[in-house]
Amino acid sequence: MATHATDIAELRQRIARHPDRPTLKACSLVCKAWYLDFHSVLWEHFTYELPKRCANSPEEQAAWLDIISKKAHLFRHIHHGNFRKDIVPELRDILLDRCHDLITIEAYIADVKPRTPICYWRDTLRPLIEQNKISLRRLRLREVISIPSMTSLHLPSLIAGLSRLQSLELGMSSTLEDLLSVLEACPTSLECFGLRADVRRKQGYLNYSNSHHSLSLVHQAAATAPSLRLKHLNAIPPQQLRNVHLTAMDIECASMLVQKHHQSLESLVAEFVRGHTRALGDILARCCNLKYLKFEAKPVDSRVLVDPQRPWVCSELEVFEGYFGLSPSLPPPPIISNQGHDTGRSSQEDDGKVATTDQVESLFMQRVGQLTKLRRLVQSTDLEYFFSDYPLDMEADAMTWTLSSGLRHLADLVNLEWLELDGYLWAGFGIPELMFIKQHWHSLQGLACCYSIDADEVLKWLAIEWPELKVELKHRL
């Protein structure tokens, strides 16, 4: 990048000579200096959008295109092209002549004139993709209302143009089968493949509408699919999905997800999971590479998470946010003496007996304590967030997180930075527990829990002994 030190010094002197006209003169001179120094940066990103004031004026269109044509020698610097309108033939020739090193192509195809999107795709965007096949890394086509030629992604010339893509995002309205067929055109280099559409489900089709409902499937990097059906998830090849975000997921989808992608899953966010919540136990027991887990469902009883036949394998987990507690509506599990919980009796005496609430909590704490890479741990039973047909007594359902219930098993969570609990900050989870945490969790930066009128003594202790800890108190009515 040129410095033009002499020119800048001269410009400063010229600005100083015109104190009576500082605004206009100074601005024009500074703009000139900026352009001389940074023109290559300024022209790295090119956005083509015809000004609205001249959209219907041939004379002004011609004048504006003339300005762009005179700057065409700078187009060799373009790496990111953003095209929001149909491109007239004059500018199309310039672009195709100059743009050979595009890294990003982004187009808003819905903005073109009616009946022209296919021509726009065929005459401008497709040639741009094909001739930038070596440099192109990201392609984003947005607001694609109706482009039947999307099936041309299967053409050999386009496959070559997409062969080095790292990110492909298509916003379109079509059938589910058409959306899923695009998965087959993905190059192996893709890190993110997104399909997004404003849709209305009717007789198996996805029709364009102005609603906010959307369908998204992302191959290899993410999957977001409100009301995702089992057959759609089944269409994705096994062990491909790494980062998955699912909303309003059926329990069958959760089971399919774990069954087909348990080895590749690294991040899973499941919101409003419907049906049986044993899926959380399946995820913890099968997804060995999972690093981020947020599971929002009807509060999961911790008894289903300590099944002795299903040990957790997610030792890489760094973030664990779940809704789980202890429900009196489920039978307690059998006592398992070989899980490390000291029952005070022999294994023969334990056979046939069931675990108490304290023992279930202790077993659960043992498993959490094995997740030594955890940085964030959130446990909640906030029933107001969930379905109104879940009749559980909130206080009875919350876990206590005390030393007597097994908190001591979490001593090895030395990387934990944030802890959020559904319990109350008072005598139950109080000063002894905080002293234990302060002694072992040297990385802890924040703590969130529910406030009670008995918390004043604990808060005073925190203010004196641990002032650097960020404490958030949740007020529950």
TORFI-262745 format. One record per residue (C-alpha): x, y, z; residue number from 1. Coordinates in steps of 0.02 Angstrom, whole numbers, plus 50000, padded with zeros to 5 digits. Each point is the difference from the previous one (the first is absolute). Example, Ala and Ser with C-alpha at 12.3 -4.5 7.8 and 13.67 -1.06 7.14 Angstrom:
<nodes>
+-------+-------+-------+------+
|    px |    py |    pz | lodo |
+-------+-------+-------+------+
| 50615 | 49775 | 50390 |    1 |
| 50069 | 50172 | 49967 |    2 |
+-------+-------+-------+------+
</nodes>
This chain:
<nodes>
+-------+-------+-------+------+
|    px |    py |    pz | lodo |
+-------+-------+-------+------+
| 50000 | 50000 | 50000 |    1 |
| 50071 | 50169 | 49949 |    2 |
| 50031 | 50132 | 50132 |    3 |
| 50013 | 50157 | 49893 |    4 |
| 50085 | 50094 | 50142 |    5 |
| 50044 | 50150 | 49891 |    6 |
| 49824 | 50018 | 49936 |    7 |
| 49927 | 49989 | 50175 |    8 |
| 50120 | 50134 | 50066 |    9 |
| 49952 | 50113 | 49855 |   10 |
| 49816 | 49970 | 50034 |   11 |
| 50022 | 50049 | 50181 |   12 |
| 50079 | 50165 | 49948 |   13 |
| 49861 | 50035 | 49876 |   14 |
| 49869 | 49965 | 50133 |   15 |
| 50087 | 50121 | 50118 |   16 |
| 49991 | 50139 | 49869 |   17 |
| 49811 | 49995 | 49996 |   18 |
| 49941 | 50025 | 50181 |   19 |
| 49846 | 50091 | 49936 |   20 |
| 49943 | 49850 | 49900 |   21 |
| 50047 | 49855 | 50111 |   22 |
| 49853 | 49886 | 49971 |   23 |
| 49984 | 49983 | 49812 |   24 |
| 50182 | 50026 | 49954 |   25 |
| 50072 | 49894 | 50139 |   26 |
| 49879 | 49858 | 49969 |   27 |
| 50035 | 49995 | 49814 |   28 |
| 50188 | 50000 | 50028 |   29 |
| 49994 | 49868 | 50136 |   30 |
| 49890 | 49892 | 49889 |   31 |
| 50130 | 50016 | 49863 |   32 |
| 50139 | 49946 | 50117 |   33 |
| 49895 | 49855 | 50063 |   34 |
| 49964 | 49943 | 49824 |   35 |
| 50184 | 50007 | 49951 |   36 |
| 50052 | 49898 | 50151 |   37 |
| 49859 | 49875 | 50015 |   38 |
| 49921 | 49982 | 49829 |   39 |
| 50046 | 49815 | 49992 |   40 |
| 49908 | 49968 | 50163 |   41 |
| 49851 | 50105 | 49949 |   42 |
| 49978 | 49900 | 49841 |   43 |
| 50021 | 49830 | 50079 |   44 |
| 49815 | 49994 | 50039 |   45 |
| 49886 | 50044 | 49855 |   46 |
| 49814 | 50022 | 50023 |   47 |
| 49894 | 50027 | 49846 |   48 |
| 49833 | 50078 | 50039 |   49 |
| 49921 | 50121 | 49877 |   50 |
| 49948 | 50159 | 50092 |   51 |
| 49812 | 50010 | 50019 |   52 |
| 49995 | 50178 | 49934 |   53 |
| 50062 | 49944 | 49829 |   54 |
| 49917 | 49830 | 49992 |   55 |
| 49873 | 50061 | 49872 |   56 |
| 50110 | 50129 | 49913 |   57 |
| 50102 | 49934 | 49852 |   58 |
| 50106 | 50159 | 50000 |   59 |
| 50048 | 49985 | 50183 |   60 |
| 50029 | 49814 | 49981 |   61 |
| 50120 | 50035 | 49858 |   62 |
| 50089 | 50135 | 50100 |   63 |
| 50020 | 49886 | 50150 |   64 |
| 50065 | 49857 | 49893 |   65 |
| 50123 | 50121 | 49921 |   66 |
| 50071 | 50038 | 50172 |   67 |
| 50021 | 49815 | 50036 |   68 |
| 50079 | 49971 | 49830 |   69 |
| 50130 | 50135 | 50034 |   70 |
| 50045 | 49911 | 50162 |   71 |
| 50011 | 49831 | 49914 |   72 |
| 50190 | 49998 | 50011 |   73 |
| 49980 | 49983 | 50188 |   74 |
| 49895 | 49843 | 49987 |   75 |
| 50156 | 49892 | 50006 |   76 |
| 49995 | 50027 | 50189 |   77 |
| 49826 | 49928 | 50023 |   78 |
| 49989 | 49848 | 50112 |   79 |
| 49822 | 50015 | 50063 |   80 |
| 49855 | 50032 | 49883 |   81 |
| 49827 | 50045 | 50064 |   82 |
| 49869 | 50013 | 49863 |   83 |
| 49829 | 50063 | 50047 |   84 |
| 49922 | 50039 | 49832 |   85 |
| 49993 | 49931 | 49826 |   86 |
| 50158 | 50048 | 49906 |   87 |
| 49984 | 50086 | 49833 |   88 |
| 50103 | 49929 | 49856 |   89 |
| 50127 | 50143 | 50002 |   90 |
| 50049 | 49970 | 50180 |   91 |
| 49987 | 49812 | 49981 |   92 |
| 50138 | 50005 | 49870 |   93 |
| 50109 | 50104 | 50116 |   94 |
| 49974 | 49881 | 50145 |   95 |
| 50034 | 49844 | 49900 |   96 |
| 50155 | 50082 | 49927 |   97 |
| 50071 | 50061 | 50165 |   98 |
| 49942 | 49881 | 50138 |   99 |
| 50111 | 49846 | 50001 |  100 |
| 50051 | 49994 | 50184 |  101 |
| 49836 | 50010 | 50091 |  102 |
| 50000 | 49920 | 50172 |  103 |
| 49819 | 50040 | 50040 |  104 |
| 49848 | 50016 | 49887 |  105 |
| 49838 | 50056 | 50080 |  106 |
| 49844 | 50034 | 49899 |  107 |
| 49822 | 50052 | 50040 |  108 |
| 49912 | 49920 | 49855 |  109 |
| 49824 | 50046 | 50057 |  110 |
| 50040 | 50182 | 49966 |  111 |
| 50011 | 49978 | 49813 |  112 |
| 49857 | 50038 | 49883 |  113 |
| 49860 | 49872 | 49981 |  114 |
| 50034 | 49863 | 49872 |  115 |
| 50186 | 50037 | 49999 |  116 |
| 50075 | 49899 | 50144 |  117 |
| 50039 | 49851 | 49889 |  118 |
| 50092 | 50112 | 49877 |  119 |
| 50088 | 50086 | 50144 |  120 |
| 50059 | 49832 | 50063 |  121 |
| 50046 | 49934 | 49828 |  122 |
| 50084 | 50155 | 49928 |  123 |
| 50086 | 50077 | 50151 |  124 |
| 50013 | 49899 | 50159 |  125 |
| 50038 | 49831 | 49926 |  126 |
| 50141 | 50066 | 49888 |  127 |
| 50072 | 50095 | 50149 |  128 |
| 50001 | 49840 | 50103 |  129 |
| 50079 | 49899 | 49861 |  130 |
| 50140 | 50123 | 49962 |  131 |
| 50043 | 50025 | 50184 |  132 |
| 50009 | 49815 | 50039 |  133 |
| 50178 | 50010 | 50068 |  134 |
| 49974 | 50145 | 50121 |  135 |
| 49816 | 49984 | 50048 |  136 |
| 49974 | 49946 | 50180 |  137 |
| 49827 | 50065 | 50044 |  138 |
| 49840 | 50007 | 49898 |  139 |
| 49842 | 50074 | 50071 |  140 |
| 49841 | 50014 | 49897 |  141 |
| 49862 | 50082 | 50098 |  142 |
| 49814 | 50023 | 49973 |  143 |
| 49992 | 49877 | 49858 |  144 |
| 49814 | 49998 | 49965 |  145 |
| 49992 | 49890 | 49848 |  146 |
| 50151 | 49938 | 49907 |  147 |
| 49972 | 49829 | 49923 |  148 |
| 50179 | 50006 | 49934 |  149 |
| 50062 | 49969 | 50178 |  150 |
| 50006 | 49820 | 49944 |  151 |
| 50143 | 50057 | 49888 |  152 |
| 50110 | 49988 | 50155 |  153 |
| 50023 | 49823 | 49938 |  154 |
| 50080 | 50059 | 49837 |  155 |
| 50184 | 49949 | 49984 |  156 |
| 50054 | 50179 | 49965 |  157 |
| 49917 | 50061 | 50159 |  158 |
| 50063 | 49856 | 50104 |  159 |
| 50175 | 50055 | 49951 |  160 |
| 49956 | 50178 | 50047 |  161 |
| 49939 | 49944 | 50170 |  162 |
| 50139 | 49875 | 50031 |  163 |
| 50095 | 50109 | 50124 |  164 |
| 49854 | 50079 | 50089 |  165 |
| 50005 | 50008 | 50188 |  166 |
| 49827 | 50078 | 50020 |  167 |
| 49845 | 49985 | 49893 |  168 |
| 49835 | 50080 | 50052 |  169 |
| 49843 | 49993 | 49897 |  170 |
| 49837 | 50086 | 50045 |  171 |
| 49862 | 49929 | 49894 |  172 |
| 49821 | 49940 | 49993 |  173 |
| 49978 | 49825 | 49934 |  174 |
| 49949 | 49824 | 50049 |  175 |
| 50090 | 49909 | 50137 |  176 |
| 50065 | 49877 | 49873 |  177 |
| 50078 | 50141 | 49897 |  178 |
| 50080 | 50075 | 50155 |  179 |
| 50074 | 49835 | 50053 |  180 |
| 50061 | 49962 | 49824 |  181 |
| 50118 | 50147 | 50013 |  182 |
| 50093 | 49904 | 50135 |  183 |
| 50063 | 49883 | 49866 |  184 |
| 50090 | 50144 | 49914 |  185 |
| 50104 | 50044 | 50153 |  186 |
| 50188 | 49993 | 49975 |  187 |
| 50100 | 49912 | 50133 |  188 |
| 50086 | 50163 | 50049 |  189 |
| 49839 | 50076 | 50067 |  190 |
| 50001 | 50053 | 50181 |  191 |
| 49827 | 50080 | 49993 |  192 |
| 49855 | 49959 | 49885 |  193 |
| 49838 | 50090 | 50035 |  194 |
| 49829 | 49984 | 49922 |  195 |
| 49876 | 50130 | 50058 |  196 |
| 49824 | 50036 | 49943 |  197 |
| 49846 | 50093 | 50057 |  198 |
| 49876 | 49860 | 49986 |  199 |
| 49823 | 49945 | 50031 |  200 |
| 49975 | 49813 | 50013 |  201 |
| 49857 | 49943 | 49888 |  202 |
| 49980 | 49827 | 49927 |  203 |
| 50183 | 49962 | 50021 |  204 |
| 50059 | 50156 | 49909 |  205 |
| 50091 | 50154 | 50059 |  206 |
| 49915 | 50154 | 49929 |  207 |
| 50063 | 50177 | 50011 |  208 |
| 49911 | 50107 | 50128 |  209 |
| 50031 | 50151 | 50109 |  210 |
| 49997 | 49899 | 50160 |  211 |
| 50148 | 49987 | 50116 |  212 |
| 50005 | 49810 | 49996 |  213 |
| 50157 | 49937 | 49919 |  214 |
| 50081 | 49838 | 49952 |  215 |
| 50188 | 49985 | 50007 |  216 |
| 50113 | 49853 | 49975 |  217 |
| 50187 | 50023 | 50011 |  218 |
| 50112 | 49860 | 49944 |  219 |
| 50158 | 49962 | 50100 |  220 |
| 49993 | 50160 | 50103 |  221 |
| 49824 | 50033 | 50063 |  222 |
| 49821 | 49944 | 49989 |  223 |
| 49855 | 50111 | 50048 |  224 |
| 49830 | 49930 | 49962 |  225 |
| 49841 | 50051 | 50091 |  226 |
| 49877 | 49856 | 49990 |  227 |
| 50131 | 49893 | 49914 |  228 |
| 49924 | 49837 | 49941 |  229 |
| 50086 | 49834 | 50022 |  230 |
| 50016 | 49966 | 49813 |  231 |
| 50089 | 50165 | 49972 |  232 |
| 50130 | 49964 | 50133 |  233 |
| 50017 | 49825 | 49932 |  234 |
| 50047 | 50071 | 49830 |  235 |
| 50163 | 50071 | 50068 |  236 |
| 50145 | 49876 | 49988 |  237 |
| 50055 | 49924 | 50167 |  238 |
| 50139 | 50076 | 50105 |  239 |
| 49994 | 50166 | 49906 |  240 |
| 49918 | 50124 | 50118 |  241 |
| 50117 | 50087 | 50120 |  242 |
| 49905 | 50151 | 50066 |  243 |
| 49812 | 49977 | 50015 |  244 |
| 49863 | 50120 | 50055 |  245 |
| 49826 | 49926 | 50004 |  246 |
| 49839 | 50085 | 50053 |  247 |
| 49837 | 49911 | 50045 |  248 |
| 50083 | 49833 | 49972 |  249 |
| 49902 | 49838 | 50013 |  250 |
| 50078 | 49867 | 50108 |  251 |
| 50015 | 49887 | 49847 |  252 |
| 50111 | 50132 | 49919 |  253 |
| 50108 | 50006 | 50156 |  254 |
| 50021 | 49811 | 49995 |  255 |
| 50042 | 50003 | 49815 |  256 |
| 50123 | 50141 | 50026 |  257 |
| 50093 | 49906 | 50135 |  258 |
| 49995 | 49837 | 49905 |  259 |
| 50068 | 50070 | 49836 |  260 |
| 50117 | 50139 | 50056 |  261 |
| 50061 | 49956 | 50174 |  262 |
| 50181 | 49991 | 49944 |  263 |
| 50003 | 50166 | 49905 |  264 |
| 49893 | 50109 | 50114 |  265 |
| 50100 | 50138 | 50086 |  266 |
| 49862 | 50124 | 50043 |  267 |
| 49815 | 49970 | 50030 |  268 |
| 49865 | 50125 | 50046 |  269 |
| 49828 | 49920 | 50016 |  270 |
| 49857 | 50117 | 50044 |  271 |
| 49824 | 49950 | 50051 |  272 |
| 50029 | 49814 | 49983 |  273 |
| 49833 | 49911 | 49999 |  274 |
| 49963 | 49828 | 50068 |  275 |
| 50104 | 49888 | 50113 |  276 |
| 50154 | 50086 | 50066 |  277 |
| 50110 | 49846 | 50014 |  278 |
| 50087 | 50067 | 49845 |  279 |
| 50116 | 50106 | 50109 |  280 |
| 50067 | 49841 | 50079 |  281 |
| 50027 | 49926 | 49827 |  282 |
| 50097 | 50155 | 49945 |  283 |
| 50114 | 49996 | 50152 |  284 |
| 50027 | 49813 | 49981 |  285 |
| 50040 | 49996 | 49813 |  286 |
| 50068 | 50167 | 49936 |  287 |
| 50184 | 49979 | 50039 |  288 |
| 50061 | 50159 | 49913 |  289 |
| 49867 | 50118 | 50067 |  290 |
| 50068 | 50167 | 50063 |  291 |
| 49843 | 50107 | 50013 |  292 |
| 49831 | 49937 | 50060 |  293 |
| 49844 | 50102 | 50035 |  294 |
| 49846 | 49892 | 50023 |  295 |
| 49835 | 50090 | 50031 |  296 |
| 49857 | 49883 | 50038 |  297 |
| 49879 | 49962 | 50138 |  298 |
| 50116 | 49983 | 50150 |  299 |
| 50088 | 49834 | 49988 |  300 |
| 49999 | 49894 | 50156 |  301 |
| 50180 | 49969 | 50051 |  302 |
| 49958 | 49817 | 50028 |  303 |
| 50003 | 49969 | 49813 |  304 |
| 50175 | 50078 | 49991 |  305 |
| 50083 | 49882 | 50124 |  306 |
| 49950 | 49835 | 49921 |  307 |
| 50145 | 49883 | 50046 |  308 |
| 49985 | 49914 | 49831 |  309 |
| 50029 | 50165 | 49907 |  310 |
| 50158 | 50089 | 50060 |  311 |
| 50037 | 50171 | 49928 |  312 |
| 50131 | 50007 | 49862 |  313 |
| 49999 | 50189 | 49966 |  314 |
| 50166 | 50035 | 50087 |  315 |
| 50035 | 50146 | 49880 |  316 |
| 49846 | 50098 | 50057 |  317 |
| 50038 | 50183 | 50036 |  318 |
| 49824 | 50073 | 50012 |  319 |
| 49855 | 49906 | 50080 |  320 |
| 49832 | 50087 | 50016 |  321 |
| 49854 | 49891 | 50046 |  322 |
| 49831 | 49997 | 50084 |  323 |
| 50002 | 49859 | 50124 |  324 |
| 49951 | 49970 | 50180 |  325 |
| 49920 | 49868 | 50111 |  326 |
| 49820 | 49954 | 49971 |  327 |
| 49900 | 49896 | 50124 |  328 |
| 49897 | 49937 | 49854 |  329 |
| 50136 | 49881 | 49940 |  330 |
| 50059 | 49847 | 50095 |  331 |
| 50178 | 50013 | 50067 |  332 |
| 50135 | 49891 | 49920 |  333 |
| 50079 | 49851 | 50086 |  334 |
| 50150 | 50032 | 50112 |  335 |
| 50159 | 49962 | 49906 |  336 |
| 50142 | 49976 | 50121 |  337 |
| 50138 | 49994 | 49867 |  338 |
| 49964 | 50178 | 49940 |  339 |
| 50107 | 50068 | 50141 |  340 |
| 49858 | 50052 | 50114 |  341 |
| 50030 | 49942 | 50176 |  342 |
| 49836 | 49929 | 50062 |  343 |
| 50075 | 49929 | 50160 |  344 |
| 49943 | 49825 | 49953 |  345 |
| 50067 | 49857 | 49897 |  346 |
| 49946 | 49975 | 49820 |  347 |
| 49898 | 49848 | 50053 |  348 |
| 49904 | 50108 | 50123 |  349 |
| 49970 | 50130 | 49865 |  350 |
| 49927 | 49877 | 49874 |  351 |
| 49816 | 50033 | 49972 |  352 |
| 50000 | 50165 | 50093 |  353 |
| 49969 | 50170 | 49922 |  354 |
| 50102 | 50159 | 50016 |  355 |
| 49941 | 50143 | 50107 |  356 |
| 49989 | 50178 | 49935 |  357 |
| 50168 | 50044 | 50080 |  358 |
| 50081 | 49848 | 49922 |  359 |
| 49932 | 50045 | 49827 |  360 |
| 50071 | 50175 | 50018 |  361 |
| 50168 | 49929 | 50053 |  362 |
| 50005 | 49881 | 49852 |  363 |
| 49958 | 50143 | 49884 |  364 |
| 50135 | 50110 | 50077 |  365 |
| 50128 | 49862 | 49974 |  366 |
| 49964 | 49996 | 49815 |  367 |
| 50006 | 50188 | 49982 |  368 |
| 50164 | 50001 | 50097 |  369 |
| 50078 | 49891 | 49865 |  370 |
| 49973 | 50138 | 49870 |  371 |
| 50163 | 50085 | 50046 |  372 |
| 50001 | 50113 | 49845 |  373 |
| 49837 | 50087 | 50047 |  374 |
| 50007 | 50189 | 49989 |  375 |
| 49813 | 50036 | 50020 |  376 |
| 49871 | 49901 | 50098 |  377 |
| 49817 | 50051 | 50007 |  378 |
| 49863 | 49900 | 50088 |  379 |
| 49821 | 50061 | 50005 |  380 |
| 49822 | 49943 | 50029 |  381 |
| 49917 | 50164 | 49954 |  382 |
| 49828 | 49931 | 49962 |  383 |
| 49931 | 50168 | 49941 |  384 |
| 50109 | 49981 | 49847 |  385 |
| 49922 | 49835 | 49951 |  386 |
| 49834 | 49924 | 49962 |  387 |
| 49856 | 50040 | 50116 |  388 |
| 49950 | 49817 | 50013 |  389 |
| 50149 | 49950 | 50107 |  390 |
| 49935 | 49989 | 50180 |  391 |
| 50150 | 49989 | 50114 |  392 |
| 50032 | 50086 | 50164 |  393 |
| 50142 | 50118 | 49958 |  394 |
| 50090 | 49999 | 50167 |  395 |
| 49988 | 49812 | 50018 |  396 |
| 50069 | 49981 | 49825 |  397 |
| 50156 | 50106 | 50021 |  398 |
| 50167 | 49922 | 50044 |  399 |
| 50090 | 50061 | 50156 |  400 |
| 50184 | 50007 | 49944 |  401 |
| 50065 | 49981 | 50178 |  402 |
| 50155 | 49913 | 50066 |  403 |
| 49890 | 49867 | 50078 |  404 |
| 49913 | 49964 | 49835 |  405 |
| 50161 | 49976 | 49903 |  406 |
| 50071 | 50171 | 49956 |  407 |
| 50169 | 49936 | 50061 |  408 |
| 50006 | 49888 | 49845 |  409 |
| 50021 | 50157 | 49893 |  410 |
| 50171 | 50045 | 50071 |  411 |
| 50087 | 49961 | 49834 |  412 |
| 49902 | 50130 | 49899 |  413 |
| 50149 | 50117 | 50007 |  414 |
| 49959 | 50078 | 49829 |  415 |
| 49824 | 50053 | 50048 |  416 |
| 49970 | 50185 | 49966 |  417 |
| 49811 | 50016 | 50024 |  418 |
| 49878 | 49905 | 50112 |  419 |
| 49813 | 50029 | 49994 |  420 |
| 49885 | 49905 | 50117 |  421 |
| 49814 | 49989 | 50027 |  422 |
| 50023 | 49987 | 50189 |  423 |
| 49997 | 50139 | 50129 |  424 |
| 50148 | 50093 | 50072 |  425 |
| 49972 | 49971 | 50185 |  426 |
| 50043 | 49877 | 50138 |  427 |
| 49981 | 49851 | 49882 |  428 |
| 50118 | 50064 | 49866 |  429 |
| 50096 | 50116 | 50113 |  430 |
| 50169 | 50047 | 50071 |  431 |
| 50072 | 49822 | 50017 |  432 |
| 49959 | 49964 | 49818 |  433 |
| 50072 | 50167 | 49943 |  434 |
| 50159 | 49969 | 50100 |  435 |
| 50017 | 49831 | 49915 |  436 |
| 49973 | 50077 | 49828 |  437 |
| 50124 | 50141 | 50032 |  438 |
| 50131 | 49874 | 50054 |  439 |
| 49985 | 49890 | 49846 |  440 |
| 49929 | 50102 | 49856 |  441 |
| 50134 | 50130 | 49972 |  442 |
| 49932 | 50046 | 49827 |  443 |
| 49824 | 50041 | 50059 |  444 |
| 49946 | 50175 | 49949 |  445 |
| 49812 | 49999 | 50027 |  446 |
| 49862 | 49917 | 50100 |  447 |
| 49811 | 50013 | 49973 |  448 |
| 49868 | 49930 | 50116 |  449 |
| 49833 | 50043 | 50078 |  450 |
| 49986 | 50130 | 50137 |  451 |
| 49916 | 49970 | 50167 |  452 |
| 49980 | 50108 | 50155 |  453 |
| 50126 | 49888 | 50089 |  454 |
| 50139 | 50045 | 49877 |  455 |
| 50061 | 50160 | 50084 |  456 |
| 50133 | 49912 | 50104 |  457 |
| 50064 | 49908 | 49847 |  458 |
| 50006 | 50161 | 49899 |  459 |
| 50099 | 50086 | 50138 |  460 |
| 50125 | 49857 | 49999 |  461 |
| 50018 | 50013 | 49811 |  462 |
| 50028 | 50187 | 50008 |  463 |
| 50143 | 49978 | 50124 |  464 |
| 50080 | 49835 | 49950 |  465 |
| 49966 | 49993 | 49813 |  466 |
| 49965 | 50176 | 49936 |  467 |
| 50061 | 49963 | 49823 |  468 |
| 49867 | 49867 | 49973 |  469 |
| 49854 | 50061 | 49895 |  470 |
| 49837 | 49947 | 50084 |  471 |
| 49831 | 50007 | 49914 |  472 |
| 49845 | 49969 | 50106 |  473 |
| 49841 | 49941 | 49915 |  474 |
| 49841 | 50057 | 50087 |  475 |
| 49862 | 49871 | 49996 |  476 |
| 49822 | 50048 | 50043 |  477 |
+-------+-------+-------+------+
</nodes>
